[in-house]
Amino acid sequence: MVDGGSITVPTFGIYSTKGEWIIEGHGVDPDIPVVDDPSLMAKGGDPQLERAIQEVVKSLKKSPPTEIKKPKYPLRAGR
């Protein structure tokens, strides 16, 4: 390269125990697929964040957090 850098090409691959080729660094497939619409994102929207908030609100309605009552302070006076 003009700047002294170089380009390398992978010369090996990995496969699963099922004998299928694996894409290294693929990550995890989402449980809830969300399409990132570029037109919404250009307007400041975030479809993934908005869907995540919907899921959190739904979960909180289904299982609201319980209020924990503060216990009385312990008696620390000398006896």
Secondary structure, DSSP 4 states (H G I P E B T S, - for coil): -TTS---------EE-TTS-EE-TT-----SS-----HHHHHTT--HHHHHHHHHHHHHHHHSPPPPPPPPPPP--S--
